[in-house]
Amino acid sequence: MTPIIGIDLGGTRIKGALFDVETGRLLDSDTVPTRDGETAVGDEPAFLEEARGLVESLEKAAGLQALRIGVSAPGLATRDATAIDYMPGRLEGLQGLNWAEALDRPGAVLNDAHAALMGEIWQGSARGLNDVVFLTLGTGVGGAVVSDGHLLRGHLGRAGHLGHVALDFRAEGDICGTPGSLEDLVGNHTVAARSAGRYGSTQELVEAVKNRDPDATEIWEESMRALAAGIASLINAFDPEAVLIGGGISDAWESMEAPLRRWMDRFEWRPGGFRVDIRRASLGAWAGVYGAAWFAWHKKDRAA
């Protein structure tokens, strides 16, 4: 048995799980509050105290000590995967925190979207695939890319911020300055603006679509058209076997799938008739935990 712990640091909750990575078996899992903004003894961030307690409880419940611990967190990870190097404005104390030292265990740290894709490849909807584009649709739009079996991290670790591709150069810039970004055209944070205040969230919009509201249907159709245009562009850039859709908006998959595939039929370049498979991610909010554990184990054999 090879016990490895994966931890996913979120804004409100920290999720953790202990795996036997050789078999992929989940041995135990739990969640604790993040306590963002609070400090613990010695002025350490309270989330670190909670993470330590989570590790201890997982190991105690299983009667095992983890050999390595992987951490999934928002922000850009360092090249050596020891810390989050850049995450301004959130989770004070996260930037520069060396998790291996803090948890007194070897391991690795990676961006949460990167971790989620690695989790899906290990035990989710992308299992066994070597070329995958992953989009997380929620408040904003994030993502990750695996090409020829390798996670693309980029020079600064920002590879995979797929929501910040431009679809309309005449539009206003998003939070990264990208005009007409996929994130602004699809993300939950702009639903009110895109619907002239009629709907406050994607969930409200989708409920109206299910009730055959013509205005909601038109807005949703435009959202799916934008998503398809973005996906078609990413397919041309990365040539994946599959595109994986995750995040909270993917809960509306039954309302997404048909219009999305219809627009993909129009936009996707299909050499030799090859159609890229569009799939819904299957691990949900726990994908980052799976990916963090997998990455922590495999990093020992790889360069950062």
N, C-alpha and C positions, 0 to 999 in steps of 0.2 A: 504494500500500500504506500502511496505517495501523497500524504496530506498537504494540501495547499489552500490558503484562505484568499478569497477575493473580497475586496471592499469597494463599495461605490459611494462616494461622498456627494450627497445631494444638498440642496438648499435647506430642506426641512428634515430629511431623514437620511441616516446612514444605513445602507443595506450591507449585509455580510453573509458569506456562506463558506463552509468547509467542504472541499471536494477531495476525492481520490482522483487525481488527474490522470492516472494511468488507465482507469476504467471510465472516467467521466462521472462517476457516481456522486451524487449530492449526499453528504453525510449529515449536515445540519445547516440551518440558516436562521437569521434573526434580523431585526431592525432596532435602531436606537435613534433618539432625536439628535439632530445636528448641533443645536444650540448656537447657531451662527450669531456672532457678535458678543458672545459671552466669553469670559476668561476663567481659567481654572487655577489651581495652585501653581505658583511660580510664573504667573502671567502667560501661561501657555493657552492657546485657543481651546475652548471647551470641547470642540469637536474632536480634538486629539485625545482628550480624556475619555470621551465616549467611544472612540475607535479602539482604544486599548481595552476598555471594558468589554467591548463586543468580541474582540479576539479571545480574551480570556474565557468568556462564557461559551463560545463556540468550541474551544479546545476542551474545556471541562465537560461539556455535554457529550462530546464524542470520545473522551478519554484519550486524546491524541494531541501531539504538538505539531503545528504546521511547520513544514520545512522552509517555506517561503510565503510571503504575503504580497499580493498585488493590490494596487490602489488605483481606482478609476476616479477622476475628478475633473471638473471643468477647468479650462485654461490650456495653455501651451506647455507641454512637458519638456524638460531639459533633454539634450541629446543623449545623456547617459541614463535617462529614465529614472533618476533618483528623486525628482521633485517637480512641482509645477512652477515653471519659470515666470509665467505671465498670466495673471488673472486679477486685473484691477477692479475695484468696486464691489467685490463679493468675497465672502469667506475670508475675513481678515485673519492673517497669520498663515494662510495657505502658501503664498508665494515664497519659494525658497526653502520650504520645510522638507528636510530629508526624512522621508518616511521609514527607510530602513533603520536609520539611527533612532528615530522616535519610537518605533515599535520593537526595536532590538531584534530584528529578524531580516535576513536578506530578502530582496524582492524587487519590484519594479513599479513605476508610476506611469500612467498614460492618460491621455485625454479621454473624457467619458464617451464621446461618439466613436473614437477609435476602439475603445474597449468593447462597446456594444457590438460593433461589427465582428470583432474577433470572437466574441461570445456566440454570435449567430453562426459563424463559420465552424466553431468547435461543436456546438450542440443545437443549433437552431435551423432556420430556414435556408441558410447558405452552406450547410454542412457539405464538405467535400469539394467546394468550388475554389478555384484559384484566381478568378477575375470577377470582382463584385464591386458595384457602386451601391452605397447605403445612404439613404436619406431619412433623417429624423424630422418629422413634421410635428411641431408643437407651437409654443408661443412664437418661436422663430423657426428657422430651418437649419439644421446642422447636417453632418454627414461624415463619411469616411470612404476610403477607396483601398481595396486590395488588388494589386496588379501582379500577375505571374506569381501568386502566392506570398507576396510581400506587402505589408502595410505601408502605404505611402504617408510618411510623416513630414517630408519637406525640409527645407533649410532651417526654418525657425520652429517647426512643429505645427504650422497652421494648415498644412495640407488637409483637405477634407471639409473645409468650410464652404460647402457646396451651395448653401443658401445665399451666398454673396456673389453669385454669378449674375451678370447683367442681362436682362431681357428687354429693357427699354432705356436706351441711352438718353432720352429726353426727360426722363422722370427725375424726381428728387432722389438724393442719395440716402442710403439706409444707414444703420449705425456704424458701418465700416466705410461709408462714403460711396458705396457702389450704387449707381443709378438704376432704378427699375429692377431691383434684385428679385430673385425667386422668393426670398424670405418675405419681402414686403407684399408680393403678389399672392402668396399662399398662406403665410403664417397667421396664427390665431390673433396676434397683436394688432393686425390691421383690419379685422373683420368689421368692426364698427365703422371705420372710415370707408371701407369698400362697399358697405351697405347703407351709407348715409345715415348711420345711427340706428338702423332698424333692428340689427342683430348684434348682440354683445359678445358672442363667441361662436366658434365653429360648431359647437354642439347645438346652439340655438338655430343656427343657419341650417344644419342638416335636418333637424326636426321639422323645420318649415318645408324643406325639400321633400321629406317623406309625406308631408301633408299636401303636397302638390301646389305649394304657393309659387306662382309664376315668377315673382321677383326673386325669391330665394333660389329657384331653379336656375335663373339666368346668372346670378352671382356665382353659384356653385359651378356652373358650366364654365364660366370664365376662369375660375380658380383651377379647374382641372385642365383647361386648355393651357394655362400658364405652366402648370406642373409638367404636363406632357412636353411642352416646348423645352423646358429645362432638362428633363430627362433625356430627350432626344439629343440635345447638345452634349450632355455628359456621356452618352453612349458613343458619340462621335469622337470625344476626347479620350475615352479610356477603353473602349471596345470590351465591355464586360460580358460574361456569360449570363448574368442576372442583375437586375436592379431590385434592391430590397427597400421596402417602405416601412418605417417604424415611427415611433412617437405617438403622442396622444391623438393626433388627427387620424391616425391609421385605425382607430377604433370605429371610424365611419367607413370601413373598407367596403361594406355592402353598397354604400352610396358612391364610393369612389371608383370602384373597379370598372364598371361599364363605361362611364364617360372617359375615364383615363385611357382605357384600351382603344376606344373609338378615336381619340385624338392621336394616340400613338400610331394607329394605322395610317394616319395622314402625315405625321411628322417624321417617323423613324426611317432612316436609311437602312435597307435590308439586303446587303449584298448576298447573292446566291439564295435569296429567300429566307435567310436566317433572321428569326425574330428573337430579340432579347426577352427573356422571361422576366415579367414584373411580378414580384412576390411580396406578400406581407410578412414582416418579421414576426417571429413566434415566441421569443423569450420575454417580450414586454419590458417592464421596468427593471427586470433582473439581468438583462443582457450584459450590462457593464460589470456586474459581479462575476459572471461566467468569464467574460473576456479578461478581466483583471487577473483572475486566477491562472488562466491559460497563459497569458503574457508573462506573468511572474515566473512560471516554470520554464517556458521556452526561451526566455531571455538569457538564461544561464549559458545557452549554447550559441548565442547570436551576438553580433556587435550591436551596440545601442543604435 
